[in-house]
Amino acid sequence: MLLMVMFGIVVIRIMNKIDLTGDQWVAGITVVISCLVSFASVIISIPLIITKYLFSTKEDNNIAKIILHTQKHDLSGKRIIETKKENEHIKEDSSIIKMINDEVKKQALKT
């Protein structure tokens, strides 16, 4: 804002050094004011456009989807590990039962 005011003062000083009629002054001032307004709108609009494209409004939704997918993946991995552990216990139990059955058969054959 300060930059625009300084620019306006410089332009008005330059216009004072040139011999201008009343109509030329009015035309010059309107051009300077329109230039300053355009400059101000550019200063305001460019950062808005940059933030619109740089920081997506869907970013929160995308992050939530990534977290949800990661949680589902972790849960399915835990279930697979638990299933494997249960299967190992079943195999160990079945081998113990087989050993007991073998011992029982041996005892039965001895008698």
C-alpha positions as CSV (number, residue, x, y, z in Angstrom):
1,M,0.0,0.0,0.0
2,L,2.8,2.3,0.9
3,L,4.4,1.5,-2.4
4,M,1.3,2.6,-4.3
5,V,1.1,5.9,-2.4
6,M,4.7,6.6,-3.1
7,F,4.2,5.8,-6.8
8,G,1.2,8.2,-6.9
9,I,3.2,11.0,-5.3
10,V,6.0,10.5,-7.8
11,V,3.6,10.6,-10.7
12,I,1.9,13.8,-9.4
13,R,5.3,15.5,-8.9
14,I,6.3,14.6,-12.5
15,M,2.9,16.0,-13.7
16,N,3.6,19.3,-11.7
17,K,6.9,19.8,-13.6
18,I,5.1,19.5,-16.9
19,D,2.9,22.3,-18.0
20,L,-0.6,20.7,-18.1
21,T,-4.0,22.3,-18.6
22,G,-6.9,21.5,-16.3
23,D,-8.3,18.8,-18.6
24,Q,-4.9,17.2,-18.9
25,W,-4.6,17.2,-15.1
26,V,-8.0,15.5,-14.7
27,A,-7.1,12.9,-17.4
28,G,-3.7,12.3,-15.8
29,I,-5.1,11.9,-12.3
30,T,-7.8,9.4,-13.5
31,V,-5.1,7.4,-15.3
32,V,-2.9,7.3,-12.2
33,I,-5.9,6.3,-10.0
34,S,-7.0,3.5,-12.3
35,C,-3.4,2.3,-12.5
36,L,-3.1,2.2,-8.7
37,V,-6.4,0.4,-8.4
38,S,-5.3,-2.2,-11.0
39,F,-2.0,-2.6,-9.2
40,A,-3.8,-3.2,-5.9
41,S,-6.1,-5.7,-7.4
42,V,-3.2,-7.6,-8.9
43,I,-1.4,-7.6,-5.5
44,I,-4.6,-9.1,-3.9
45,S,-5.6,-11.5,-6.6
46,I,-2.3,-13.2,-7.4
47,P,-1.7,-14.6,-3.9
48,L,-5.4,-15.8,-3.9
49,I,-4.8,-17.6,-7.2
50,I,-1.5,-19.1,-6.0
51,T,-3.1,-20.4,-2.7
52,K,-6.0,-21.8,-4.7
53,Y,-3.8,-24.0,-6.8
54,L,-1.0,-24.6,-4.3
55,F,-3.1,-25.7,-1.4
56,S,-5.8,-28.0,-2.5
57,T,-9.2,-27.8,-0.7
58,K,-9.5,-31.6,-1.1
59,E,-6.3,-32.1,0.8
60,D,-8.0,-32.9,4.1
61,N,-10.2,-35.5,2.4
62,N,-7.3,-37.1,0.7
63,I,-5.3,-37.3,3.9
64,A,-8.3,-38.9,5.7
65,K,-8.6,-41.5,2.9
66,I,-4.9,-42.3,3.2
67,I,-5.1,-42.8,6.9
68,L,-8.2,-44.9,6.6
69,H,-6.5,-47.1,4.0
70,T,-3.4,-47.5,6.2
71,Q,-5.6,-48.5,9.1
72,K,-7.4,-51.1,7.1
73,H,-4.1,-52.4,5.8
74,D,-2.7,-52.7,9.3
75,L,-5.8,-54.4,10.6
76,S,-5.7,-57.0,7.8
77,G,-2.0,-57.6,8.4
78,K,-2.7,-58.2,12.1
79,R,-5.5,-60.6,11.2
80,I,-3.2,-62.6,8.9
81,I,-0.5,-62.8,11.6
82,E,-3.1,-63.9,14.2
83,T,-4.4,-66.6,11.8
84,K,-0.9,-67.9,11.2
85,K,-0.2,-68.1,14.9
86,E,-3.5,-70.0,15.5
87,N,-2.6,-72.4,12.6
88,E,0.8,-73.0,14.2
89,H,-0.8,-73.8,17.5
90,I,-3.2,-76.2,15.8
91,K,-0.3,-77.9,14.1
92,E,1.6,-78.2,17.4
93,D,-1.5,-79.6,19.1
94,S,-2.1,-82.1,16.3
95,S,1.5,-83.3,16.5
96,I,1.2,-83.7,20.3
97,I,-2.0,-85.7,19.8
98,K,-0.3,-87.8,17.2
99,M,2.5,-88.6,19.5
100,I,0.1,-89.5,22.3
101,N,-1.8,-91.8,19.9
102,D,1.4,-93.4,18.8
103,E,2.4,-94.1,22.4
104,V,-1.1,-95.5,23.1
105,K,-0.7,-97.8,20.1
106,K,2.7,-98.9,21.2
107,Q,1.3,-99.7,24.7
108,A,-1.6,-101.6,23.2
109,L,0.8,-103.7,21.0
110,K,3.0,-104.5,24.0
111,T,0.1,-105.9,25.9
